[in-house]
Amino acid sequence: MEYLHTMVRVGDLDKALDFYCAKFGLVEVRRIDNEKGRYTLVFLAAPDDVEKAKDTKAPLLELTYNWDEKEYAGGRNFGHLAYRVDDIYETCDRLMKAGVTINRPPRDGYMAFIRSPDGISIELLQKGEAKAPAEPWSSMQNTGSW
């Protein structure tokens, strides 16, 4: 397993970048603007992690700026932790057998979400290419939220 990123939602991207980059010292390594989804993702790395982050896309802080939402209440500004796993199906199967609910099953063979006992959302991402869709995951419905 490899730690990838932590995601936080921000209400003012310019203000957030001023804090995280200009003041705190993180470095922007990647940005995605999605007009259809109306959001911007900005990935930041600590100065000593910049080269690794450009190569492996980890470890990063992901700032998510939803264009139409400016304030987040009740902790909604914290998004999720993300880990890359060698085999998403094996990982989800092992977690389910241990009593963990798979909130968003890996129907696409690439991404799943679970929650910690404290309600922290954890994204699991398949290492390399997505696995071929397979049962029981392909037809498994979402449970709760992530």
C-alpha positions in Angstrom: 0.0 0.0 0.0 1.2 3.5 -0.8 0.0 6.8 0.7 -1.2 9.1 -2.1 -3.0 12.3 -0.9 -5.3 14.0 1.5 -8.1 16.1 0.0 -9.6 19.3 1.5 -12.3 21.5 -0.1 -11.6 25.2 -0.3 -14.1 28.0 -0.7 -11.6 30.6 -2.1 -8.9 29.0 -4.3 -6.7 32.2 -4.4 -6.8 32.6 -0.7 -6.0 28.9 -0.1 -3.1 29.0 -2.5 -1.7 32.1 -0.8 -1.9 30.2 2.5 -0.6 26.8 1.4 2.0 28.0 -1.1 3.1 31.6 -0.4 2.9 31.3 3.4 3.2 27.6 4.3 5.7 26.7 1.5 4.0 23.9 -0.4 4.6 23.8 -4.2 1.9 23.4 -6.9 2.8 20.3 -9.0 -0.4 19.7 -11.0 -3.8 21.3 -11.7 -7.0 20.0 -13.3 -9.8 22.4 -14.3 -13.0 20.5 -15.1 -15.6 22.8 -16.7 -18.3 20.1 -17.0 -18.0 19.2 -13.3 -17.4 22.8 -12.4 -14.4 22.2 -10.1 -10.6 22.7 -10.0 -8.2 20.3 -8.4 -4.8 21.6 -7.3 -2.2 19.2 -6.1 0.5 20.5 -3.8 3.7 18.9 -2.5 6.2 19.7 0.2 9.4 21.1 -1.3 11.4 17.9 -0.6 8.6 15.8 -2.2 8.2 17.7 -5.5 10.2 15.4 -7.7 8.7 12.3 -6.3 5.2 13.8 -6.5 5.7 14.7 -10.2 6.8 11.1 -10.9 4.5 9.0 -8.7 1.7 11.6 -8.0 2.3 11.1 -4.2 2.5 12.3 -1.5 0.2 15.3 -2.1 -2.3 17.6 -0.6 -5.3 17.9 -3.0 -7.2 21.2 -2.9 -10.7 20.8 -4.3 -12.4 24.0 -5.4 -16.0 23.5 -6.3 -16.9 26.6 -8.4 -20.4 26.9 -7.1 -19.9 26.3 -3.4 -18.1 28.8 -1.2 -18.7 27.6 2.4 -18.5 24.2 4.0 -20.2 23.4 7.3 -19.9 20.4 9.6 -16.4 19.3 8.5 -17.4 19.0 4.8 -14.2 20.8 3.9 -12.2 17.7 4.7 -12.5 15.2 1.9 -10.6 11.9 2.1 -7.3 10.1 2.5 -6.2 8.2 -0.5 -4.0 5.0 -0.8 -2.8 3.1 -3.9 -3.2 -0.7 -3.5 -1.7 -3.6 -5.4 -5.0 -5.4 -5.9 -8.2 -3.4 -5.3 -10.4 -6.5 -5.4 -8.3 -8.5 -2.9 -8.1 -5.4 -0.6 -11.8 -4.8 -0.7 -12.5 -8.5 -0.1 -10.2 -8.7 2.9 -11.8 -5.5 4.3 -15.3 -6.8 3.8 -14.4 -10.1 5.5 -13.0 -8.0 8.5 -16.4 -6.3 8.8 -15.6 -3.1 6.9 -18.4 -1.7 4.7 -17.4 -0.9 1.1 -19.2 2.4 0.6 -18.3 2.7 -3.0 -17.4 -0.7 -4.5 -14.7 -0.9 -7.2 -17.1 -1.5 -10.0 -14.6 0.1 -12.4 -11.8 -2.1 -11.2 -9.9 1.1 -10.2 -11.5 3.1 -7.3 -13.3 2.2 -4.1 -14.2 4.1 -0.9 -14.5 3.0 2.7 -14.8 4.8 6.0 -12.9 4.6 9.3 -14.8 4.0 12.5 -14.6 7.8 13.0 -16.3 8.5 9.7 -13.1 9.5 7.8 -13.5 8.7 4.1 -10.7 6.6 2.6 -10.2 6.3 -1.2 -8.5 3.1 -2.5 -7.0 3.3 -6.0 -5.7 0.3 -8.0 -2.0 0.4 -8.7 -1.4 0.7 -12.5 -4.2 0.1 -14.9 -7.8 -0.6 -13.8 -8.6 -4.3 -13.4 -11.2 -5.8 -15.6 -14.8 -5.4 -14.1 -15.6 -8.5 -12.0 -18.3 -9.7 -9.7 -19.4 -9.3 -7.1 -18.1 -5.7 -7.5 -19.6 -4.9 -10.9 -23.2 -5.1 -9.7 -22.6 -4.1 -6.0 -24.5 -0.9 -5.0 -23.1 2.0 -3.0 -23.7 1.9 0.7 -24.0 5.1 2.7 -21.8 8.0 1.7 -18.1 8.6 1.3 
